[in-house]
Amino acid sequence: MNRTVYFNSPFLLGFEHLERLLERTVKSAGDGYPPYNIEQSDEDKLRITLAVAGFSREELNVTVEDRQLVIRGKQGENGDKNFLHRGIAARQFQRAFVLAEGIEVTGASLENGLLSIELERPKSNTIVRHIEIEEGRLEPKRSVP
């Protein structure tokens, strides 16, 4: 398998983490279960809604791991039920979404088989910082152990 390098330009310094995030996104994009919607509920708010019919609140887990929103579902055994037909999926799943820096998960709710996760984007502020130009050679700063 060939590895595509997206950020190999000398003008993109310190963006190696974005390349890793893109690779993680590509790996998790192939599975279509469970289906989901992403909607913008307000100018700075997003909502992800996943169709998780058959899962209870206790069988779902929502975490944020290394700037990645991870939703896991694992149903318990239905040993007491005798199905004549089983059309509702009972398999476990993991769905991951890479979050931009600063995006916060503000809540999650389960209603009528739909898991909704609320996200909020920070307000963007443009910061301009003036860098003084010193005379002579600049010595690297040493960190104190």
C-alpha positions in Angstrom: 0.0 0.0 0.0 1.4 3.4 -1.0 1.5 6.1 1.7 0.4 9.5 0.4 2.2 12.4 2.0 0.0 15.5 2.2 2.1 17.9 4.2 5.6 17.5 2.7 5.9 21.2 1.7 8.7 23.1 3.5 6.2 25.9 4.1 4.0 23.7 6.3 6.0 23.4 9.5 4.6 21.4 12.4 1.6 19.9 10.6 2.7 16.3 11.0 -0.2 15.7 13.4 -2.7 16.7 10.7 -1.4 14.0 8.5 -1.8 11.4 11.3 -5.4 12.7 11.8 -6.2 12.3 8.1 -4.8 8.7 8.1 -7.1 7.9 11.1 -10.1 9.4 9.4 -9.5 7.4 6.2 -9.3 4.2 8.2 -12.6 4.7 10.0 -14.6 6.1 7.0 -15.2 2.7 5.3 -17.8 1.2 7.7 -21.4 2.6 7.2 -22.8 1.3 10.5 -24.4 2.9 12.3 -25.7 5.6 9.9 -25.4 9.1 11.1 -26.2 12.8 10.3 -24.1 15.9 11.0 -26.0 19.1 11.1 -25.2 22.7 12.0 -27.7 23.6 14.7 -26.4 27.2 15.2 -23.5 29.3 13.9 -21.0 27.8 16.3 -22.8 24.5 17.2 -22.9 21.1 15.5 -25.0 18.0 16.2 -24.1 14.4 15.3 -27.0 12.1 15.3 -26.5 8.3 15.1 -29.2 5.7 14.4 -28.6 3.2 17.2 -32.0 1.3 17.3 -31.9 -1.6 19.8 -29.1 -0.1 22.0 -29.8 1.1 25.5 -28.0 4.0 27.2 -25.9 1.6 29.2 -24.7 -0.2 26.0 -23.4 3.0 24.5 -20.1 4.8 25.3 -19.1 8.3 24.1 -15.5 9.4 24.8 -13.0 12.0 23.5 -9.6 10.5 23.0 -6.7 12.5 21.6 -9.0 15.0 19.7 -11.1 12.2 18.4 -14.8 11.7 19.3 -15.3 7.9 19.7 -18.8 6.3 20.0 -18.9 2.6 20.9 -21.9 0.3 21.1 -22.0 -3.2 22.5 -25.2 -5.0 23.2 -25.6 -7.6 25.9 -26.7 -11.1 25.3 -30.4 -11.6 24.6 -30.4 -15.2 26.0 -34.0 -15.0 27.2 -35.4 -14.0 23.8 -36.4 -16.4 21.1 -36.3 -14.6 17.8 -38.3 -15.9 14.8 -36.6 -13.1 12.7 -33.9 -10.7 13.7 -33.8 -7.7 11.4 -32.4 -5.1 13.9 -28.6 -5.2 13.9 -27.2 -6.4 17.2 -23.5 -6.1 16.4 -21.0 -4.0 18.2 -19.7 -0.9 16.6 -17.2 1.9 16.9 -17.6 5.2 15.0 -14.9 7.9 15.3 -14.9 11.6 14.3 -11.7 13.7 14.3 -12.3 17.0 16.1 -10.7 20.3 15.2 -8.7 21.9 17.9 -10.9 23.7 20.4 -14.2 21.9 19.5 -15.9 20.8 22.7 -18.4 18.0 23.2 -21.1 19.7 25.3 -23.5 16.8 25.8 -25.2 13.6 24.5 -28.7 12.3 24.6 -30.6 9.1 23.5 -34.2 9.3 22.4 -36.2 7.0 20.2 -33.2 5.1 19.0 -31.3 8.2 18.0 -28.1 9.2 19.8 -27.4 13.0 19.5 -24.1 14.5 20.4 -23.8 18.2 20.8 -20.5 20.0 19.8 -19.5 23.6 20.1 -16.9 25.5 18.0 -14.9 28.2 19.7 -15.1 31.7 18.4 -12.1 32.4 16.2 -9.9 35.3 17.2 -7.2 36.6 14.9 -4.0 37.3 16.8 -1.2 39.4 15.3 2.1 39.3 17.3 5.1 41.6 16.5 8.5 39.9 16.6 11.5 42.1 17.4 14.5 41.7 15.2 17.7 41.6 17.2 21.1 42.7 16.0 23.7 39.9 15.6 23.4 36.1 15.8 20.4 34.7 17.7 21.5 32.0 20.3 19.1 29.1 20.9 17.3 29.2 24.2 18.3 26.4 26.5 15.7 24.7 28.7 16.6 24.2 32.4 16.2 20.6 33.5 
